[in-house]
Amino acid sequence: MKVVVLLGGTSAERDVSIASGVQVARALRNAGHEVVAVDTARGALPSAEEERLLAGGVGEIPPESEALAVLKGTTPALDSLLRNSDVVFLALHGGTGEDGTIQAMLDLAGLPYTGSGHAASAMAMDKDVSKQLFRVAGVATPDWLMAPASDETIMNEIGLPTVIKPNRQGSTIGLSIVDESSALSAAIKEAKLYDTEVMIERYVPGRELTVGILEGEALPPGEIIPMRGGIFDYESKYQPDGAEEIFPADLSTGQVSEIQDLALKAHMALKLGAYSRVDFRLDEAGKFWCLEVNTLPGMTSASLLPKAAGAAGITFEALCDRIARFAADPSRPSR
C-alpha cells in the first residue's frame, strides 16, 4: 500500500510525534509498503532528514512555545500528498493532530486514516467529557473539578494531594501534583499555559498500569514504575532509564481480567477505533481507577502500546502493518 505517515505538527508533543512517526515509517517500509513521512508543519521529509531524526530522541522538556508558534505559520499544502495514498497513518500526538481536527479534515476528504474518528478523538482528548462517560459506563475514575474553583472548594471536595492538569493535553505536560493549598493557584496558572480549561483531580496513590486495545481485544496489561519515584512525567516517559516498564504486569488472573474489561469499557464508551491505550491507577485497596484514554498513543518500538503488543507476541513491524491495513479496510480479518 501507499502510506503517508503524518508526524510532527505544532503541539507541545511535537518531539514525541516525530520519534513515533519516523519509526512507524521505517517499520511500514520493512513490511513492504511504499511510505512518505510528512511533517504537518514542514512537509514531506527527505530520506536524509528521516535518518537524522531516527538517530535522535525526545528532549528532556517539551519544545518551547515560541518555537511552536513559528511553525504554526508554515503549514504546508498536504492535499496532493494525501490523495496519492491508500491510507494515512496518524503518528501525531496532542493538539489538532489528536483532538479530532485533522480527523475531520480527512473525513471530509474521504481519506482512510488510522486511529479513531473525529468525534471520538475530540471526546477522548477532553478529559472532563471522558471521565463523565467513564462513569456512565461503570468505570471508576477519580473525583474532579474544573477550574475556576476556590481553594476552599478544592480542599472540601477533592482534598490534598491533588493533580492539576490541562484538560486537553497529553504526556503529563503542564501537570502538577500539589501537596499544599498555597501552591494551588500557581499550579492552575501553569496548566493554563497549555489549555484554556484546567482539571483539578483527586490524586490516587498506588501502582501505575496501562492496557492497550487492538481491534476489539485488550492486550496484556503493563506496569510503569518511574525510576525517580512520583508520577510518570514527561522526562520519565521519554528519557533513557526514566522508568521501568513491565509487560505483562505482575497481577493475579482475576486482576488481569478485571482491568482488561474496564479498559474495553472505557474504549467503547468513547466510541474509539481500532486501537488505543487506557491508563489506570491501582490503589492499596485493590481498586482500579481509570485516568484517561490515549487515542494516538506513542508508537516508537519502545512505547507502551508496542510493548503490550510484544507481550501478546505481536512485533512492532506487525503492529504497524495491522493498524495500517485495518484503516484501509476495516472489514478484513484481523489476522
LUMGURO-138043 format. One line per field, with one value per atom (N, C-alpha, C): atom name; x, y, z. Coordinates in steps of 0.2 Angstrom, whole numbers, plus 5000, padded with zeros to 4 digits. Example, Ala and Ser with C-alpha at 12.3 -4.5 7.8 and 13.67 -1.06 7.14 Angstrom:
2
at = c(N|CA|C|N|CA|C)
px = c(5066|5062|5066|5064|5068|5064)
py = c(4972|4978|4984|4989|4995|5000)
pz = c(5039|5039|5039|5035|5036|5039)
***
This chain:
335
at = c(N|CA|C|N|CA|C|N|CA|C|N|CA|C|N|CA|C|N|CA|C|N|CA|C|N|CA|C|N|CA|C|N|CA|C|N|CA|C|N|CA|C|N|CA|C|N|CA|C|N|CA|C|N|CA|C|N|CA|C|N|CA|C|N|CA|C|N|CA|C|N|CA|C|N|CA|C|N|CA|C|N|CA|C|N|CA|C|N|CA|C|N|CA|C|N|CA|C|N|CA|C|N|CA|C|N|CA|C|N|CA|C|N|CA|C|N|CA|C|N|CA|C|N|CA|C|N|CA|C|N|CA|C|N|CA|C|N|CA|C|N|CA|C|N|CA|C|N|CA|C|N|CA|C|N|CA|C|N|CA|C|N|CA|C|N|CA|C|N|CA|C|N|CA|C|N|CA|C|N|CA|C|N|CA|C|N|CA|C|N|CA|C|N|CA|C|N|CA|C|N|CA|C|N|CA|C|N|CA|C|N|CA|C|N|CA|C|N|CA|C|N|CA|C|N|CA|C|N|CA|C|N|CA|C|N|CA|C|N|CA|C|N|CA|C|N|CA|C|N|CA|C|N|CA|C|N|CA|C|N|CA|C|N|CA|C|N|CA|C|N|CA|C|N|CA|C|N|CA|C|N|CA|C|N|CA|C|N|CA|C|N|CA|C|N|CA|C|N|CA|C|N|CA|C|N|CA|C|N|CA|C|N|CA|C|N|CA|C|N|CA|C|N|CA|C|N|CA|C|N|CA|C|N|CA|C|N|CA|C|N|CA|C|N|CA|C|N|CA|C|N|CA|C|N|CA|C|N|CA|C|N|CA|C|N|CA|C|N|CA|C|N|CA|C|N|CA|C|N|CA|C|N|CA|C|N|CA|C|N|CA|C|N|CA|C|N|CA|C|N|CA|C|N|CA|C|N|CA|C|N|CA|C|N|CA|C|N|CA|C|N|CA|C|N|CA|C|N|CA|C|N|CA|C|N|CA|C|N|CA|C|N|CA|C|N|CA|C|N|CA|C|N|CA|C|N|CA|C|N|CA|C|N|CA|C|N|CA|C|N|CA|C|N|CA|C|N|CA|C|N|CA|C|N|CA|C|N|CA|C|N|CA|C|N|CA|C|N|CA|C|N|CA|C|N|CA|C|N|CA|C|N|CA|C|N|CA|C|N|CA|C|N|CA|C|N|CA|C|N|CA|C|N|CA|C|N|CA|C|N|CA|C|N|CA|C|N|CA|C|N|CA|C|N|CA|C|N|CA|C|N|CA|C|N|CA|C|N|CA|C|N|CA|C|N|CA|C|N|CA|C|N|CA|C|N|CA|C|N|CA|C|N|CA|C|N|CA|C|N|CA|C|N|CA|C|N|CA|C|N|CA|C|N|CA|C|N|CA|C|N|CA|C|N|CA|C|N|CA|C|N|CA|C|N|CA|C|N|CA|C|N|CA|C|N|CA|C|N|CA|C|N|CA|C|N|CA|C|N|CA|C|N|CA|C|N|CA|C|N|CA|C|N|CA|C|N|CA|C|N|CA|C|N|CA|C|N|CA|C|N|CA|C|N|CA|C|N|CA|C|N|CA|C|N|CA|C|N|CA|C|N|CA|C|N|CA|C|N|CA|C|N|CA|C|N|CA|C|N|CA|C|N|CA|C|N|CA|C|N|CA|C|N|CA|C|N|CA|C|N|CA|C|N|CA|C|N|CA|C|N|CA|C|N|CA|C|N|CA|C|N|CA|C|N|CA|C|N|CA|C|N|CA|C|N|CA|C|N|CA|C|N|CA|C|N|CA|C|N|CA|C|N|CA|C|N|CA|C|N|CA|C|N|CA|C|N|CA|C|N|CA|C|N|CA|C|N|CA|C|N|CA|C|N|CA|C|N|CA|C|N|CA|C|N|CA|C|N|CA|C|N|CA|C|N|CA|C|N|CA|C|N|CA|C|N|CA|C|N|CA|C|N|CA|C|N|CA|C|N|CA|C|N|CA|C|N|CA|C|N|CA|C|N|CA|C|N|CA|C|N|CA|C|N|CA|C|N|CA|C|N|CA|C|N|CA|C|N|CA|C|N|CA|C|N|CA|C|N|CA|C|N|CA|C|N|CA|C|N|CA|C|N|CA|C|N|CA|C|N|CA|C|N|CA|C|N|CA|C|N|CA|C|N|CA|C|N|CA|C|N|CA|C|N|CA|C|N|CA|C|N|CA|C|N|CA|C|N|CA|C|N|CA|C|N|CA|C|N|CA|C|N|CA|C|N|CA|C|N|CA|C|N|CA|C|N|CA|C|N|CA|C|N|CA|C|N|CA|C|N|CA|C|N|CA|C|N|CA|C|N|CA|C|N|CA|C|N|CA|C|N|CA|C|N|CA|C|N|CA|C|N|CA|C|N|CA|C|N|CA|C|N|CA|C|N|CA|C|N|CA|C|N|CA|C|N|CA|C|N|CA|C|N|CA|C|N|CA|C|N|CA|C|N|CA|C|N|CA|C|N|CA|C|N|CA|C|N|CA|C|N|CA|C|N|CA|C|N|CA|C|N|CA|C|N|CA|C|N|CA|C|N|CA|C|N|CA|C|N|CA|C|N|CA|C|N|CA|C|N|CA|C|N|CA|C|N|CA|C|N|CA|C)
px = c(5004|5000|5004|5001|5005|5002|5007|5005|5009|5005|5008|5007|5013|5014|5014|5009|5009|5012|5016|5020|5022|5025|5027|5021|5019|5014|5017|5012|5014|5012|5010|5008|5014|5013|5019|5022|5018|5021|5024|5026|5029|5035|5040|5046|5044|5039|5036|5033|5029|5026|5032|5037|5042|5046|5047|5050|5046|5039|5034|5034|5033|5032|5038|5044|5050|5051|5049|5050|5044|5038|5032|5034|5037|5038|5043|5048|5053|5050|5046|5043|5038|5034|5030|5034|5039|5043|5046|5048|5051|5045|5039|5033|5031|5034|5033|5029|5027|5023|5028|5024|5028|5026|5031|5029|5032|5028|5031|5029|5035|5034|5033|5028|5026|5025|5029|5028|5023|5017|5012|5014|5019|5022|5027|5030|5036|5035|5031|5030|5034|5034|5037|5045|5047|5054|5058|5064|5069|5072|5074|5076|5082|5086|5092|5089|5084|5081|5078|5075|5072|5077|5083|5088|5091|5091|5094|5089|5083|5078|5077|5078|5079|5084|5090|5096|5095|5090|5089|5084|5082|5077|5073|5069|5065|5069|5068|5072|5069|5073|5071|5064|5063|5057|5054|5047|5044|5047|5045|5048|5045|5049|5047|5041|5036|5030|5032|5037|5039|5041|5045|5047|5041|5036|5030|5026|5026|5022|5025|5031|5034|5032|5032|5030|5022|5018|5011|5010|5014|5013|5016|5019|5022|5019|5012|5009|5009|5011|5012|5005|5005|4999|5000|4995|4995|4991|4987|4981|4984|4989|4991|4995|4999|5002|4997|4992|4987|4983|4981|4976|4980|4986|4990|4991|4988|4990|4984|4985|4979|4977|4981|4979|4984|4982|4985|4987|4993|4995|4996|4992|4992|4997|5003|5008|5009|5003|5003|5001|5003|5001|4999|4994|4991|4989|4986|4984|4979|4980|4975|4976|4982|4983|4979|4977|4974|4967|4965|4959|4953|4954|4948|4948|4953|4953|4956|4961|4964|4959|4957|4952|4946|4943|4938|4940|4945|4948|4948|4951|4952|4945|4941|4934|4931|4931|4928|4931|4938|4941|4940|4937|4936|4942|4947|4953|4953|4955|4955|4962|4961|4966|4966|4972|4972|4969|4968|4965|4958|4955|4948|4945|4939|4935|4936|4933|4934|4930|4924|4920|4923|4925|4928|4935|4939|4945|4944|4939|4938|4935|4931|4929|4934|4939|4944|4949|4950|4955|4953|4946|4943|4942|4947|4947|4940|4938|4931|4926|4925|4920|4921|4927|4929|4927|4929|4928|4920|4916|4909|4906|4909|4907|4910|4916|4918|4913|4911|4906|4900|4897|4891|4892|4898|4900|4901|4901|4903|4911|4915|4922|4924|4926|4928|4934|4933|4938|4938|4944|4945|4940|4938|4934|4938|4934|4937|4933|4936|4933|4936|4932|4935|4936|4942|4944|4939|4937|4939|4936|4939|4936|4940|4937|4940|4945|4950|4954|4950|4945|4940|4937|4934|4930|4935|4941|4945|4947|4948|4950|4944|4938|4932|4930|4931|4928|4933|4940|4945|4950|4952|4957|4964|4969|4976|4979|4984|4987|4982|4982|4978|4982|4979|4983|4979|4984|4981|4984|4980|4982|4978|4981|4977|4972|4966|4960|4961|4965|4966|4973|4977|4984|4987|4992|4995|5002|5005|5012|5013|5008|5009|5012|5011|5013|5009|5012|5008|5005|5006|5003|5008|5004|5007|5004|5007|5004|5005|5000|5000|4999|5003|5003|5000|5001|4999|4994|4989|4984|4987|4993|4996|4999|5000|5003|4997|4991|4986|4985|4986|4985|4990|4997|5002|5002|4999|4999|4993|4988|4982|4985|4989|4992|4996|5000|5005|5001|4996|4992|4988|4986|4983|4988|4994|4999|4998|4995|4994|4987|4982|4975|4971|4965|4961|4957|4956|4952|4957|4956|4961|4957|4959|4956|4959|4956|4958|4956|4960|4958|4961|4957|4960|4966|4971|4977|4976|4977|4976|4983|4985|4992|4991|4996|4996|5000|4999|5003|5000|5004|5003|5002|4996|4995|4992|4994|4991|4989|4984|4981|4980|4983|4982|4976|4973|4967|4969|4968|4969|4964|4960|4955|4950|4948|4942|4945|4951|4954|4959|4959|4963|4970|4975|4982|4984|4989|4992|4993|4991|4992|5000|5002|5009|5009|5014|5015|5021|5020|5025|5028|5034|5037|5043|5041|5046|5052|5058|5064|5065|5063|5064|5058|5054|5048|5043|5037|5032|5028|5027|5022|5026|5023|5026|5026|5031|5030|5034|5035|5037|5044|5049|5056|5056|5052|5051|5049|5044|5042|5047|5051|5055|5062|5065|5072|5074|5080|5083|5083|5081|5080|5076|5071|5067|5062|5060|5055|5056|5054|5054|5047|5047|5040|5040|5035|5035|5029|5030|5025|5026|5021|5015|5016|5011|5012|5011|5013|5013|5006|5001|4994|4991|4986|4983|4979|4977|4972|4966|4963|4957|4958|4964|4965|4966|4970|4971|4964|4960|4953|4949|4949|4946|4948|4955|4957|4956|4957|4956|4948|4944|4937|4935|4938|4937|4940|4946|4949|4945|4942|4937|4931|4928|4923|4924|4930|4932|4933|4936|4937|4930|4926|4919|4915|4916|4912|4913|4919|4922|4921|4918|4917|4923|4929|4935|4936|4941|4943|4947|4951|4955|4960|4962|4967|4967|4969|4970|4974|4976|4979|4976|4974|4970|4974|4974|4979|4975|4978|4974|4979|4976|4980|4976|4980|4978|4979|4974|4975|4977|4978|4980|4975|4968|4963|4961|4965|4964|4959|4957|4953|4956|4954|4956|4953|4957|4954|4957|4952|4954|4956|4961|4964|4962|4963|4962|4963|4961|4962|4966|4971|4975|4973|4971|4968|4974|4979|4985|4991|4992|4997|5004|5009|5016|5017|5021|5022|5029|5034|5041|5041|5046|5046|5047|5049|5050|5044|5038|5032|5028|5023|5019|5015|5011|5007|5011|5016|5020|5023|5025|5027|5021|5015|5010|5008|5009|5008|5014|5020|5025|5024|5021|5019|5014|5010|5005|5008|5014|5018|5017|5016|5015|5021|5025|5031|5029|5034|5032|5030|5034|5033|5026|5024|5017|5012|5013|5008|5007|5012|5011|5007|5009|5006|4999|4997|4990|4986|4989|4985|4984|4989|4988|4983|4983|4979|4972|4971|4964|4961|4965|4962|4960|4964|4962|4956|4955|4950|4947|4943|4941|4937|4935|4931|4936|4942|4947|4947|4949|4951|4956|4956|4961|4968|4968|4975|4975)
py = c(4994|5000|5006|5012|5018|5021|5023|5025|5032|5037|5043|5043|5044|5045|5052|5054|5061|5062|5066|5067|5074|5075|5082|5087|5091|5096|5101|5105|5111|5110|5104|5104|5103|5104|5103|5096|5091|5084|5083|5088|5088|5083|5083|5079|5072|5070|5064|5061|5065|5063|5061|5065|5064|5057|5056|5050|5044|5045|5039|5039|5044|5044|5041|5043|5040|5033|5030|5023|5019|5022|5019|5019|5024|5024|5019|5018|5013|5006|5005|4998|4996|5001|5000|4999|5002|5000|4993|4991|4984|4979|4981|4977|4977|4981|4981|4986|4991|4997|5002|5006|5012|5018|5021|5026|5033|5038|5045|5048|5050|5053|5061|5064|5071|5074|5079|5084|5089|5089|5093|5100|5102|5109|5111|5106|5107|5104|5098|5095|5088|5085|5078|5079|5073|5073|5070|5073|5069|5063|5058|5052|5054|5059|5060|5063|5067|5070|5065|5060|5054|5051|5049|5046|5050|5056|5060|5060|5060|5060|5053|5048|5041|5041|5044|5043|5048|5052|5057|5054|5058|5056|5062|5061|5066|5070|5076|5080|5080|5082|5081|5085|5091|5095|5096|5098|5099|5105|5106|5112|5118|5123|5130|5132|5136|5138|5143|5147|5152|5148|5142|5138|5135|5133|5130|5136|5142|5147|5149|5148|5150|5144|5138|5133|5133|5136|5136|5141|5145|5149|5146|5139|5136|5130|5129|5123|5122|5116|5115|5113|5113|5110|5103|5099|5092|5088|5092|5088|5083|5085|5081|5075|5076|5070|5065|5068|5063|5060|5063|5060|5054|5054|5049|5043|5043|5037|5033|5027|5022|5023|5025|5026|5031|5035|5040|5037|5036|5034|5040|5041|5046|5045|5048|5047|5054|5057|5064|5063|5068|5067|5074|5075|5081|5086|5092|5097|5095|5098|5097|5090|5087|5080|5075|5076|5071|5073|5079|5082|5081|5078|5077|5082|5087|5092|5089|5086|5083|5077|5073|5068|5070|5076|5079|5081|5084|5085|5079|5074|5068|5065|5065|5063|5066|5073|5077|5075|5074|5072|5065|5061|5054|5049|5051|5048|5043|5037|5032|5034|5033|5035|5031|5030|5026|5030|5026|5029|5029|5034|5035|5041|5041|5046|5053|5058|5065|5066|5063|5064|5061|5054|5050|5053|5056|5059|5065|5069|5075|5073|5068|5066|5064|5060|5057|5062|5067|5072|5077|5077|5081|5077|5078|5074|5074|5080|5081|5077|5077|5073|5066|5064|5057|5054|5058|5055|5054|5059|5058|5052|5050|5045|5038|5038|5033|5031|5036|5034|5031|5034|5031|5024|5022|5015|5011|5013|5009|5008|5013|5013|5018|5016|5021|5026|5032|5037|5042|5045|5049|5055|5058|5064|5070|5074|5080|5086|5092|5098|5102|5107|5111|5118|5121|5127|5132|5138|5140|5137|5136|5134|5137|5138|5141|5136|5139|5134|5130|5133|5130|5124|5126|5120|5115|5116|5111|5107|5110|5106|5102|5105|5101|5095|5096|5091|5087|5089|5085|5083|5088|5086|5086|5085|5085|5078|5076|5080|5079|5084|5084|5085|5083|5083|5089|5094|5100|5098|5099|5097|5101|5102|5105|5099|5102|5097|5093|5097|5094|5094|5089|5089|5082|5080|5073|5074|5068|5067|5070|5071|5075|5082|5085|5092|5097|5101|5106|5103|5097|5093|5094|5095|5096|5092|5089|5087|5091|5094|5099|5096|5097|5095|5100|5106|5112|5116|5119|5123|5130|5132|5138|5137|5131|5130|5129|5129|5128|5133|5139|5145|5144|5143|5143|5137|5131|5125|5126|5129|5131|5136|5141|5145|5142|5137|5133|5129|5126|5122|5126|5132|5136|5139|5138|5139|5134|5129|5123|5122|5125|5124|5130|5131|5136|5133|5127|5123|5119|5119|5116|5111|5105|5100|5099|5099|5098|5091|5086|5079|5076|5072|5069|5064|5065|5060|5053|5048|5041|5038|5037|5034|5027|5024|5017|5015|5009|5007|5010|5012|5014|5009|5008|5002|5005|5001|5003|4997|4998|4992|4995|4991|4993|4989|4992|4989|4989|4983|4982|4978|4981|4978|4974|4977|4975|4970|4969|4965|4969|4967|4970|4966|4970|4967|4966|4962|4961|4968|4969|4975|4976|4982|4983|4988|4988|4992|4997|5003|5008|5010|5010|5012|5017|5024|5029|5028|5029|5027|5033|5039|5044|5044|5040|5040|5045|5046|5051|5048|5053|5052|5050|5047|5045|5052|5056|5063|5063|5069|5069|5066|5068|5065|5058|5055|5048|5044|5047|5044|5043|5048|5049|5049|5049|5048|5041|5040|5033|5031|5025|5023|5028|5031|5036|5032|5026|5022|5014|5010|5003|5001|4998|4996|4989|4986|4979|4976|4972|4969|4961|4957|4959|4961|4965|4967|4961|4962|4956|4957|4954|4955|4947|4946|4940|4939|4933|4931|4935|4936|4940|4947|4950|4957|4958|4954|4955|4955|4951|4950|4957|4959|4965|4971|4972|4978|4978|4972|4972|4974|4971|4973|4980|4983|4990|4994|4992|4996|4995|4990|4989|4993|4994|4998|5005|5007|5014|5016|5011|5012|5013|5008|5008|5014|5016|5022|5028|5029|5035|5033|5027|5025|5026|5023|5023|5018|5019|5015|5008|5007|5000|5000|5005|5004|5010|5009|5015|5012|5016|5014|5017|5013|5016|5015|5021|5022|5021|5018|5016|5018|5018|5018|5012|5008|5003|5005|5006|5009|5003|5005|5000|4995|4997|4993|4988|4989|4984|4986|4993|4996|4999|4998|5001|5008|5013|5020|5022|5023|5025|5032|5034|5041|5044|5041|5043|5038|5040|5035|5039|5036|5039|5036|5041|5038|5037|5041|5040|5039|5034|5033|5032|5033|5033|5027|5028|5022|5021|5022|5020|5013|5009|5002|5001|5006|5006|5009|5011|5014|5009|5011|5006|5002|5005|5000|4995|4997|4992|4986|4989|4984|4979|4982|4977|4973|4975|4970|4965|4967|4962|4957|4959|4954|4949|4951|4946|4943|4944|4940|4944|4951|4955|4959|4958|4963|4970|4974|4981|4982|4979|4979|4977|4971|4968|4972|4976|4980|4986|4989|4995|4993|4987|4984|4983|4980|4978|4985|4990|4996|4999|4999|5002|4999|4992|4988|4988|4989|4989|4996|5001|5008|5008|5004|5004|5000|4995|4990|4987|4991|4988|4982|4979|4973|4967|4968|4962|4958|4952|4948|4952|4951|4955|4952|4945|4942|4938)
pz = c(5000|5000|5000|4998|4998|5005|5009|5016|5017|5019|5021|5029|5032|5039|5041|5045|5047|5054|5055|5061|5062|5068|5070|5072|5068|5070|5074|5078|5082|5089|5091|5098|5102|5109|5114|5113|5110|5110|5103|5100|5093|5093|5098|5098|5098|5103|5104|5097|5094|5087|5082|5082|5077|5078|5085|5087|5085|5086|5084|5076|5073|5065|5061|5063|5059|5060|5066|5067|5064|5064|5061|5053|5050|5043|5041|5045|5044|5045|5050|5051|5045|5042|5037|5030|5029|5024|5024|5030|5031|5030|5031|5030|5022|5018|5011|5008|5012|5010|5007|5003|5000|5005|5008|5013|5012|5013|5013|5020|5024|5030|5029|5032|5031|5038|5039|5045|5043|5047|5045|5046|5049|5049|5044|5041|5037|5030|5029|5023|5023|5017|5016|5018|5022|5024|5019|5017|5013|5017|5014|5017|5022|5020|5025|5031|5031|5037|5041|5038|5042|5045|5042|5045|5051|5050|5056|5062|5060|5066|5069|5065|5068|5073|5072|5076|5082|5082|5088|5093|5097|5103|5105|5110|5113|5118|5118|5123|5130|5135|5142|5143|5140|5141|5134|5134|5128|5124|5118|5114|5117|5117|5119|5115|5118|5115|5109|5110|5104|5098|5099|5093|5090|5093|5091|5087|5090|5087|5080|5079|5072|5067|5069|5065|5063|5067|5066|5059|5057|5051|5045|5046|5040|5037|5039|5037|5030|5027|5020|5017|5010|5007|5007|5010|5010|5005|5002|4998|4993|4989|4984|4987|4992|4995|4998|5001|5005|4999|4994|4989|4985|4985|4982|4986|4992|4997|4997|5000|5001|5008|5013|5020|5023|5027|5031|5038|5040|5047|5051|5056|5061|5066|5066|5071|5075|5075|5079|5086|5090|5097|5099|5103|5106|5100|5103|5098|5093|5087|5082|5079|5080|5077|5081|5087|5091|5093|5093|5095|5091|5085|5080|5074|5074|5069|5063|5063|5057|5055|5059|5058|5054|5056|5052|5045|5045|5038|5033|5036|5032|5031|5035|5034|5028|5028|5023|5016|5016|5010|5008|5012|5011|5011|5015|5015|5021|5021|5026|5031|5037|5042|5048|5051|5057|5063|5068|5075|5075|5078|5079|5075|5075|5071|5074|5071|5073|5080|5080|5086|5092|5091|5097|5099|5094|5096|5100|5098|5102|5109|5110|5117|5121|5118|5122|5124|5120|5121|5127|5128|5133|5139|5144|5150|5154|5154|5158|5155|5148|5145|5145|5145|5145|5152|5157|5164|5165|5163|5163|5160|5154|5150|5153|5156|5160|5166|5169|5175|5172|5167|5164|5162|5160|5158|5164|5170|5175|5177|5174|5175|5180|5186|5191|5189|5190|5189|5195|5196|5202|5202|5207|5208|5205|5202|5199|5199|5198|5197|5191|5188|5183|5186|5184|5186|5182|5185|5192|5198|5203|5209|5215|5220|5226|5230|5233|5237|5242|5245|5250|5246|5240|5237|5235|5233|5231|5237|5243|5249|5251|5251|5253|5249|5242|5238|5235|5234|5231|5236|5240|5245|5243|5247|5245|5246|5243|5237|5231|5226|5221|5214|5209|5202|5198|5196|5192|5185|5180|5173|5168|5162|5157|5155|5153|5151|5145|5140|5134|5132|5135|5134|5136|5133|5135|5137|5138|5140|5147|5151|5158|5157|5151|5150|5154|5158|5162|5168|5170|5175|5182|5187|5194|5199|5204|5210|5215|5218|5223|5230|5235|5242|5247|5245|5249|5246|5250|5247|5244|5247|5245|5238|5235|5228|5223|5225|5220|5215|5216|5211|5206|5208|5204|5199|5202|5198|5192|5194|5189|5184|5186|5181|5176|5179|5175|5169|5172|5167|5162|5163|5159|5153|5154|5148|5142|5144|5139|5137|5140|5138|5142|5139|5142|5148|5148|5153|5157|5164|5169|5173|5174|5178|5185|5190|5197|5199|5200|5201|5207|5210|5216|5214|5218|5217|5220|5216|5219|5219|5225|5226|5224|5222|5220|5214|5211|5205|5199|5194|5188|5183|5180|5175|5168|5163|5157|5153|5149|5145|5137|5133|5126|5123|5118|5115|5107|5104|5097|5094|5090|5086|5090|5095|5100|5105|5106|5111|5116|5122|5127|5127|5126|5126|5134|5135|5142|5145|5151|5155|5156|5157|5159|5165|5169|5174|5173|5175|5174|5181|5182|5189|5187|5188|5187|5191|5188|5192|5197|5196|5201|5206|5206|5210|5208|5211|5209|5203|5199|5193|5187|5182|5176|5171|5173|5169|5163|5159|5153|5153|5157|5157|5158|5163|5164|5158|5154|5148|5143|5142|5135|5136|5142|5143|5145|5142|5144|5151|5153|5160|5165|5161|5165|5169|5167|5171|5169|5173|5172|5170|5164|5161|5160|5164|5165|5161|5156|5152|5152|5154|5157|5164|5167|5174|5179|5185|5190|5193|5190|5193|5193|5197|5198|5191|5190|5184|5184|5190|5191|5190|5192|5191|5184|5180|5173|5170|5171|5168|5169|5176|5178|5174|5174|5171|5164|5160|5153|5152|5156|5155|5155|5161|5162|5156|5153|5148|5141|5140|5134|5135|5141|5143|5142|5144|5143|5135|5132|5125|5121|5123|5119|5121|5128|5130|5126|5123|5119|5112|5110|5103|5099|5102|5099|5093|5089|5083|5085|5080|5081|5086|5089|5095|5099|5105|5110|5116|5121|5127|5133|5137|5143|5149|5153|5159|5165|5170|5177|5182|5188|5195|5199|5202|5206|5214|5218|5224|5229|5235|5240|5242|5241|5242|5237|5231|5225|5220|5220|5216|5210|5204|5198|5197|5195|5194|5187|5182|5175|5175|5172|5172|5165|5160|5153|5148|5142|5136|5131|5128|5123|5116|5112|5105|5100|5101|5097|5102|5105|5110|5106|5110|5107|5103|5097|5093|5091|5096|5095|5097|5095|5097|5104|5108|5115|5119|5115|5118|5121|5125|5129|5125|5120|5116|5112|5109|5106|5111|5117|5122|5124|5125|5126|5120|5114|5109|5109|5110|5111|5116|5121|5126|5124|5119|5115|5109|5108|5103|5096|5096|5090|5090|5084|5084|5082|5083|5081|5074|5069|5062|5061|5064|5063|5065|5071|5074|5069|5067|5062|5056|5053|5047|5049|5054|5056|5056|5060|5061|5054|5050|5043|5039|5039|5035|5037|5044|5046|5044|5044|5042|5035|5031|5024|5022|5026|5025|5032|5035|5042|5042|5036|5036|5035|5034|5033|5040|5039|5046|5049|5056|5060|5060|5058|5057|5051)
***
